[in-house]
Amino acid sequence: MKHDAIVTQPVVDTDRFMLRPLRRSDKGLIELHAGDLAVARMTTSIPHPLPPGMTEAYIERALSAERTEDVWAIDGTKDGGEELMGVIGLKRLSEVEKQCEVGFWVAPAFWNTGLASAAVQALIDANPCEHGTMFASVFQDNPASARVLTHCGFQYLGDAESYSVARQATVPTWTYSRKMK
């Protein structure tokens, strides 16, 4: 069995949770939560049902030194909570222009608790990759995630569409950006 690699991305600590690099031991909770159709259908990349080996491959990509996205577990153990309540990531878009795209999902048990907003705000405050602009997009039938973004200072840019693997369809999106300090 492989041991967790040392991933060069910081832990982001808050009063309620910490954002930490993924670990191979997160596999079960990722499969439990991301395997929920309600979660998968609000993402572009999570299929439903989850195929065998997909979670392991996702974690391996997150641990790779050549990764193009930094991924953090939203870990609530510091406050007596669950070890993995969701996942948040920053995908590098342009190193020259210092741009990234934030993406996140939260387990249904933590919906409407402010967890997603707090996790996005924690990454904004930490700005671990020193980006100048963050982008994000959400499906138009997911107004809760749109509220997370606007609550965290993202500005609406326009409409677009993205393919959802779980839905096996192209879905209308709202696109947002946020200039960093």
C-alpha positions as CSV (number, residue, x, y, z in Angstrom):
1,M,0.0,0.0,0.0
2,K,1.3,3.5,-0.9
3,H,1.6,6.0,1.8
4,D,0.2,9.5,1.4
5,A,2.6,11.7,-0.5
6,I,3.7,15.0,0.9
7,V,1.6,17.5,-1.0
8,T,3.0,21.0,-1.2
9,Q,-0.2,22.9,-0.5
10,P,-1.0,24.6,2.8
11,V,-3.6,23.6,5.4
12,V,-6.1,26.4,5.8
13,D,-7.4,26.6,9.4
14,T,-10.6,28.2,10.5
15,D,-12.6,28.2,13.7
16,R,-15.0,25.6,12.4
17,F,-12.9,23.3,10.1
18,M,-9.7,23.0,8.3
19,L,-9.0,22.7,4.6
20,R,-6.3,20.1,4.2
21,P,-4.9,18.2,1.3
22,L,-6.7,15.0,0.4
23,R,-5.5,11.7,1.8
24,R,-5.9,8.2,0.5
25,S,-8.0,7.4,3.6
26,D,-10.6,9.9,2.4
27,K,-11.7,7.4,-0.2
28,G,-14.7,6.0,1.7
29,L,-16.2,9.4,2.6
30,I,-15.6,10.8,-0.9
31,E,-17.4,7.8,-2.3
32,L,-20.2,8.1,0.2
33,H,-20.9,11.8,-0.4
34,A,-19.9,12.2,-4.1
35,G,-21.8,9.0,-4.9
36,D,-25.0,10.7,-3.9
37,L,-27.0,11.7,-7.0
38,A,-27.9,15.0,-5.4
39,V,-24.2,15.9,-5.2
40,A,-23.1,14.4,-8.5
41,R,-25.7,16.1,-10.6
42,M,-24.6,19.6,-9.4
43,T,-21.0,19.0,-10.7
44,T,-19.6,18.7,-14.2
45,S,-17.3,15.8,-13.5
46,I,-18.8,13.4,-11.0
47,P,-20.6,10.5,-12.7
48,H,-23.5,8.6,-11.2
49,P,-23.1,5.9,-10.2
50,L,-19.4,6.3,-9.4
51,P,-17.4,3.7,-11.5
52,P,-14.9,1.5,-9.7
53,G,-11.5,3.1,-9.3
54,M,-12.6,6.6,-10.0
55,T,-12.2,7.9,-6.4
56,E,-8.7,6.4,-6.2
57,A,-7.7,8.0,-9.5
58,Y,-9.1,11.4,-8.3
59,I,-7.1,11.2,-5.1
60,E,-3.9,10.2,-7.0
61,R,-4.3,13.2,-9.3
62,A,-4.8,15.4,-6.2
63,L,-1.6,14.0,-4.7
64,S,0.5,14.3,-7.9
65,A,3.3,16.7,-8.1
66,E,2.2,17.4,-11.7
67,R,-1.4,18.3,-10.7
68,T,-3.1,21.3,-12.2
69,E,-5.6,21.6,-9.4
70,D,-5.1,21.9,-5.6
71,V,-7.8,20.0,-3.8
72,W,-8.7,20.3,-0.1
73,A,-10.9,18.2,2.1
74,I,-13.2,20.2,4.3
75,D,-12.3,18.5,7.6
76,G,-14.5,19.2,10.6
77,T,-12.7,17.0,13.2
78,K,-11.3,20.0,15.0
79,D,-14.8,20.9,16.0
80,G,-15.9,17.3,16.6
81,G,-17.4,17.0,13.1
82,E,-16.9,14.6,10.2
83,E,-13.4,14.1,8.7
84,L,-14.7,14.9,5.2
85,M,-17.7,17.2,4.9
86,G,-17.0,18.2,1.3
87,V,-14.2,19.0,-1.1
88,I,-13.0,22.4,-2.5
89,G,-10.4,22.9,-5.2
90,L,-8.5,25.6,-7.1
91,K,-7.8,24.7,-10.8
92,R,-5.0,26.7,-12.3
93,L,-6.2,28.4,-15.5
94,S,-3.3,30.8,-16.3
95,E,-0.1,31.1,-14.4
96,V,0.9,34.2,-16.3
97,E,-2.3,36.0,-15.5
98,K,-2.6,34.4,-12.1
99,Q,-6.1,33.0,-12.7
100,C,-7.8,30.0,-11.2
101,E,-11.3,28.4,-11.0
102,V,-12.8,27.4,-7.7
103,G,-15.0,24.4,-7.5
104,F,-16.6,22.7,-4.5
105,W,-19.2,20.3,-3.3
106,V,-20.5,19.7,0.2
107,A,-22.2,16.6,1.6
108,P,-26.1,17.0,1.8
109,A,-26.0,16.7,5.6
110,F,-24.1,20.1,5.6
111,W,-26.3,21.9,3.0
112,N,-27.7,25.2,4.2
113,T,-25.3,25.4,7.2
114,G,-23.0,28.1,5.7
115,L,-20.2,25.5,5.3
116,A,-19.7,26.1,1.5
117,S,-19.6,29.9,2.0
118,A,-17.1,29.5,4.8
119,A,-14.9,27.2,2.8
120,V,-14.9,29.4,-0.3
121,Q,-14.2,32.5,1.9
122,A,-11.3,30.6,3.7
123,L,-9.7,30.0,0.3
124,I,-10.2,33.6,-0.7
125,D,-8.7,34.9,2.5
126,A,-5.7,32.5,2.4
127,N,-5.2,32.8,-1.4
128,P,-2.7,30.0,-1.2
129,C,-1.7,30.2,-4.8
130,E,-1.5,34.0,-4.9
131,H,-4.0,34.3,-7.7
132,G,-5.2,37.6,-9.0
133,T,-8.6,36.4,-10.2
134,M,-10.8,33.5,-9.2
135,F,-13.5,32.3,-11.5
136,A,-16.4,29.9,-10.8
137,S,-19.5,28.6,-12.5
138,V,-22.6,26.9,-11.2
139,F,-25.6,25.2,-12.9
140,Q,-28.5,27.6,-13.1
141,D,-30.7,25.1,-11.3
142,N,-28.4,25.4,-8.3
143,P,-29.2,28.9,-6.8
144,A,-27.7,27.9,-3.4
145,S,-24.2,27.6,-4.9
146,A,-24.7,30.9,-6.8
147,R,-25.6,32.5,-3.4
148,V,-22.3,31.0,-1.9
149,L,-20.4,32.8,-4.7
150,T,-22.1,36.2,-4.4
151,H,-21.9,36.0,-0.6
152,C,-18.1,35.6,-1.0
153,G,-17.8,38.7,-3.3
154,F,-18.0,37.0,-6.8
155,Q,-19.5,39.1,-9.5
156,Y,-21.8,37.7,-12.2
157,L,-20.1,37.6,-15.7
158,G,-22.7,35.9,-17.8
159,D,-24.4,32.7,-18.9
160,A,-22.8,29.7,-20.5
161,E,-23.2,26.0,-20.5
162,S,-21.3,23.0,-19.3
163,Y,-21.6,19.3,-19.7
164,S,-22.7,17.3,-16.6
165,V,-21.4,13.7,-16.6
166,A,-24.0,12.6,-14.0
167,R,-26.9,14.2,-16.0
168,Q,-25.4,13.2,-19.4
169,A,-26.5,16.5,-20.7
170,T,-25.3,20.1,-21.4
171,V,-26.7,22.3,-18.6
172,P,-27.0,26.2,-18.5
173,T,-24.5,27.8,-16.1
174,W,-23.9,31.2,-14.5
175,T,-20.3,32.3,-14.6
176,Y,-18.7,34.5,-11.9
177,S,-15.3,36.1,-11.1
178,R,-13.6,37.7,-8.1
179,K,-10.6,39.9,-8.1
180,M,-8.3,39.1,-5.3
181,K,-6.6,41.6,-3.0
